[in-house]
Amino acid sequence: MTDRHLRVNPIRCEAHGVCAELLPELIRLDRWGYPILVTRSVPPNLESLARRAVASCPALALLLDRGSGQSSGQSSRGSSGTG
Ligand code: SF4
């Protein structure tokens, strides 16, 4: 079985809040607009919405991993972009 897990890269996240608008079932915003994951595990019925939220994140900070086994180590360092 491969569960899907949400993950936020806090370095990339720029608090746009799009993710919480698209996936309020799993993502809330703190008082500064940064996402708080209600749960990392994505239920199958919310997977398509989760994919949409990931694709819509303007900072590419929201990630959807496979839950079983290890997460594929994404070492995307470098761009600490502002914008
Ligand atoms: S949409 Fe992306 S940049 Fe905006 S709050 Fe969510 S994770 Fe952060």
Residues whose N, C-alpha, C, O or C-beta is under 5 A from the ligand:
A	BS01	SF4	C13 E14 A15 H16 G17 V18 C19 G33 P35 C57 P58 A59 A61 L62
